[in-house]
């Protein structure tokens, strides 16, 4: 109470989204002795989600369940989470910086009369105060924001930045009944899901990423083949998405997705901070750029100064030879 950390764990079709596990992992890491980590689930038929969390290293699972929460509803979910927060009085509240979290976070902050730091990439707790770091001024610098005067301290966090929660002894499950829901004039008539499926780059262990410097369409096709040879997938910087050459779900960066693969191969990417904030936590980064002063080399573990037109054929050939052995 007034010191605990509360995490909204997002579910879709009753299944927990990975960002919720990441937020719980970071909350556990930040929680000092005596500080409880509590997860909040809101939805319908949450048995599978509760079972998933029961074996994690958290203290409590607060379950708000009902048919009125079967699909995300701005008014219903805001009221439910607002009532949970008022009842629990946590010191800190985390939400994922997803389409749902970005809708819920500001609405809750307004209702609670507190601050909200959005799209965070780093979190620290110093003397009980949340220090939330996020890109600012168009991604040209990183700002650390503190809200000392109003509680709770709230932040939305980009998916793929934090490590997921580990196993624990078992959390206490607490059902929560919402006192009243607002009048709602919105009725869901039909749910139509997009059939086209794009690989989720956030889940990829190996990413071959390309920027404007990739040049020709032939080079782009070579990148896709190299990604396949590595048993990974491809991604890109914003430049190629803006040009319509790569699908938006494959964009890495501040306005795209945050990734943390085991290997990130950056081809023809200059390394603007807007892109770097989305991939700098990759386990191993290899950068190829003909400009030896390119910013990407500052975050790369291995840098190659060279023209992608010459390097791509050599790389594809060598990978093919290694695989065929």
N, C-alpha and C positions, 0 to 999 in steps of 0.2 A: 504494500500500500504506500503510495507516493514515493516509492523507490524501485518498484518492479518495472520490468520491460514487457510490454504487450506487443505481440506480433499478429497482424492480420494475415492469415494463411489463405491465400486465394485458391479456390477450387473451380474446376470446370467439369460439368457432367459428373460431379461427385469425386473427381480425382484431384489430388493436390498438385499445384503447379510448382515447378522446381524452385522458383524464386522464393516461395514460402519457406522451404527447407534451408535455403541460403540465408534468409533473414534470421531464422531461428539459430542457425550456426553462429552468426555474428553476434546475436543477442547473448548467447551462452558465453561467447568469448569476452564480451564487454561486461557481463554481470559479475560484480564482486561478491564476496561472501555475504550471504543474507539477502541477496537480491534474487527474486524469483523470475523465471522466464515463462511467460504464459502465451499460449497460442489461441487464437480465436478463429473458429470455423463457422461460416454462415452458408447455409444451403439446405437442400432437401436430400434425404437418404445419404447421410454422411458416414455410414458404418465403415466403409472402406477407408475413408480419409482419417477417421479416428483411429482405426487399427494401425494405419501407417505411422501415426504420431505417437502411439502409446509406448513404443519401444525406443523413443528418442530421448535425448538428454535434456528434457524440459520438465517443468514442475507441474504445469496444469494445462488442460485442454478445455477451453470454454466453447460449448457447442450451442449454436443458435440454429435450430432446425425447423423446417416447415415448408409447405408447398409454395407459400408466398415468396420463398427465397430460392426456388428451383432454378430460376434464371436471374442474372444480375439485373437488379432494379435500383436505379439511382436513389429513389426516395426510401424504399424499404431497407436497403443495405446501409444507407447513411444513418437512418434512425436506429437500426439494430446495433451498429458499431458504436454509435454515440451513447446509447444506453449502457453498453458494456463498459465503455471507458469511464463514464460517470460513476458506475457502480464499483469499478476496480481502482480508480484513481491512480493509474500508473505514472511513473516519472517520465517514461519514454514510450513512444508508439512508433512502430515501423510498418510500412506498407511497401509493396513492390511498385516500382515505377513502370507499371503496365498500363494498358488502356483503362482498366478498372481502378487501379491504384491512383492514377493521375486524375480520375474523376472523383473518387472518394476523398482523397487527401485534402484538397482545398475546401470541400464542403464541410468536412469534420473540423478543420482548423477554424473556419468561420463560426461554426456552432459552439466550439469550445473556447473561442477567444484566445487562441494561442498561435504561435508561429508554425511555419512549415518550411523545411528545406527540401527542395525537390531534386530528383535525379542525382542523388549522391553516389559517389564512387569510393568514399572512404569515411569511416566512422570511428570516433574515439570518445571515451567518457573520462573527463578530467574533473576531479572533485565534484562528482555528481552531475556535471554539466555535459550535455551532448555536444561534441564538436563535429559538425557534419561538413564534409568537403565535397564541392561540386564544381563543374566547369562554369565559368562566368564570362561576361563580355564576349559572347559569341565563341566561347571556347578558347579564348586567347590567354586566359589565366585560370588558376584554380583558387577558389575562395572557400575559406573555412568559416562557417556561420554558427553562432551561439545565440540561443534564446533564453536568457537567464531569468526573465521576469514573469513568464507565464508558463503554466504546466497544463497538459503534458508537453514534453519536447517531442516534436514530430518530424519524421523524415520519410521520404520515399526513396527507394534504393534501386539502382539499375540492376536488372537480372544479369547473372553471369559474373558478377564482381566478387562475391563472397563465397567461402567454402560452405557446403551443406552441413547440417547438424549431424552429429554422430549418435551412436547408440547410448541408451541410458537404462536406468532401473525401472522405468515405467512411470508415466505421468497420471495424475489424478484427473478424471473426466468430470466436468461440471456442466450440467445442462443449464441453459439460460433462457428465460422466457421474456420476450419483448413485451412491455406493458401496452403499448399502443402504436399502431402504424398509421401513417398519414393517409388521407384520401388519395387514391391513385386513379387517374383517368387513362393510364396506359395499359393496354391489353395486348399480350403477345398472341398473335393469330397463327403464325407459322415461323419455324426456324429453318432456314435454308443454308446449308454449309457449302462452301466453295469446294468444288471437286478437285481443282488443280492443286497438287501437293508439291510444295517446295521444301527441299531438305532444310532441316533446322540447323543453322550454322552454330547456334549456341550449344548444341550437343556434340558437335564434331571434335574429335581428338586431333585431327590434322586439318588445317585450313591453308589453302593456297589462295592468296588474296592479290588482286591486281588494282592498279590505279590508272590515272590518265596516261602515264608513261608506258603503258602496255602497247599502245599504238594500234596496230591493225587487227582486224577480225580474225585473221589467221593466228595471230599471237594469242588471242583470247581462247580460241579452240585448243591451242597447245596447252594453255593453262588448265583447261578442263580435263585434258588427257593426263596431264601430270598429276592433278588431284586424284584422278581415278587410279593411277599407278601407285600412288601413296596410300590408297584406301582411305582417302579423305574426301573433302568437298571444296568447292571454290567460293570465294566471297569477293567483295570489292570495296573501294572507297566510294564516297558520295558522288564523285565526278562522273563515273560510269553510269550510275543510277540516274543522275540528272540528264544524261545524254540518251537515256532509254536503252542502253546496251546491256544492262544487267537488271534483274528483278529487284525491287526494293527490299524484299525479305532477306536478301544476301548482303545488304549494306552493313558495314562495321563502322562504328563511330558514335559521336554525340547524338546525332539525329537518326542513327541506325541501331544496331544491336551491340551489346558488350559481350565479348567472347573471351574464353580462357582455355584454348586448346593446348595440347602438349607441344605441338609444333605450329608456328605461324610463319608462313613464307610470304613475305611482302615483295611483290614484283612491280616496279615502276610506281611506287607510292612515295611521295615526298616526305610524309611524316608530319603533316599539320596537326596541331594539338586536338582538333576536332576528331581526327581519326585515331590518334594515339590513345585517347582516353577510353576507347572501345576495345583496345587489344593489348595494352601495355602489361597486363598481368598474365599474358601467355607464358607458359613454362620455358619455351625456347623460341627465340625470334631470329629468323634469317632474313636479311634485307638485301635486295638487288636494286641498285640505282646508278645511273651513269654520272650523277652529280655527287662528288665525294663530300660535299658540304651539306647534303640532304639531312634534314632533321631526323629522319627515320633511323639513321645510324646511331643516334644518341640512346635509343631504347633497344637496339638490336644486340643480340649475343654474338652474332656473326654477320659481318657486312661484306658485300661483294660490290666493288665499284666496276660497273660494266654495263654494256648495252643489252637490254633484254632480247633484242633481235638476234644476237649472237649466242646468248646464254641459254635461252629456252630450248633450241634444238639440241644443244649439248646435254642439258639436264634431262630432257626426255629420252635421249638415246642411252645415257648412262643408267637411268632408272630401268629402262627396258632390258638392258643387258643384265643388271643385277637380279631382276625378277626371273629372267629366263634361266638363270644358273641352277 
